[in-house]
Amino acid sequence: MSRAVLSTHVLDTSTGAPAVGLFVELYKKKDSSWTLWHNTVTTGDGRVQFPFSQDSMAPGTYKLKFNTADYYESVDKETLYPYVEITFNTTEGAHYHIPLLLSPYGYTTYRGS
């Protein structure tokens, strides 16, 4: 099996800690619709290493959907954003680390390493 090609790391910048137990869905775009490909929750350090290799994750357009409403409800905070979606394109042979810096009233992302 070749190297995994997709991971994420979610940090709650309002607390300075990893966002633990945040539900994450991965979708793949085909034509004009989205297909749910995988779902999971972030680990104790706020990370997800998706179980796909370069052999199984074809180049294309994907979307990570983070269920921020349930996460913030679990830590007794309100949020403006019930979920955050990050859409990105992949090419063959590359690794994608898609971090999310999250607070109840804002978020940012970038391509990590």
N, C-alpha and C positions, 0 to 999 in steps of 0.2 A: 504494500500500500504506500502511496506517495504522501508527501507532507500535506497536512490539513490546509485548506485554502481560506477559511473564514473564521474570524474570532471577533469578539467584542468585549469591552470593559466599560462598566457604568459606574461613575463616581457621582455621589450626591454632594454637590458643592455647597449646599446649605448646611451640611454637617461635617464636610471634609472626610467622609467615609465612603466605602463602597456601597452601592445600592444592592443589598442582599435580598434574594427571593423575588426579584422583578421578573415578571412573565414576559418572554420574548418570543415572537413568531417570525419565521423566515418565509417569505413568499418569492416565487419565481414568476416573471412575466412571460406569458405566451400569447402572441398576437396582441389583443387589447384587454386581456383579462389576467388576473392574478391567481396563482394556485398556491395554497398553503403547502410548504415543503417540510417544515420542521417546527416544533415548538419546545420550549424549555424554560428554565428559570436560572437567573444568575446565581453563581456559587457564593460562598462565604467571603470571597474577595471581589465580588461583583463581576465575575468573568463568565464568558461562555466560549468554549472551543467547539465549534460545530463539527459533527462527525463526517465531514465530507472531504474527499481527496480530490486532487486534480482530475483523477479518472472518473469521478462521479458527479462533479459539479461543473457543468459545461459553461462556457462563456455566455453572458447574457445580462439581462437586467433583473436585479433582485431588490427586495425591500425587507428591512428589519422593522418590525412594529413592536414598540415597547409599551406595556400597559402601565403607564405612570399613575393613573387614578387609583388602581388597587394598591400599588406600592405606597403611595403617599397616605392612603387610608390606613394601611397597616402600621404606619409610624405616626398616626394621628395628626396629619397635616393636610391642609387643602392645597389644591393645585389648579392652575389655570388650564393646563393641558391634560386631558384625559388619556391621551396616548401620544407618542412621538413616532413618526415614520421617517426612516432614512432610506432613500432609494439610491441605488448605485449600479454602475456597470462594471462587469468583470471581463477580463481577457484571459486567454489560455496561458497557463504556466505562472500565474502570479498569486501571491498571498495577499489577503485583504483583512486588515485589522481596522474595525470601524468603532472607535470609542464614542461614548456619549457622556458629556458633562451635563449634569442635570440639576435643576433647582425647581422649586414649586412654580416659579414664574419666568423661567427661561431655560434654554438648553443650547448646546453647541456640539458640533461633531467635526471630525477631520479624518484624514486617512493616516492611521498609525502604522507602526512597523512591527 
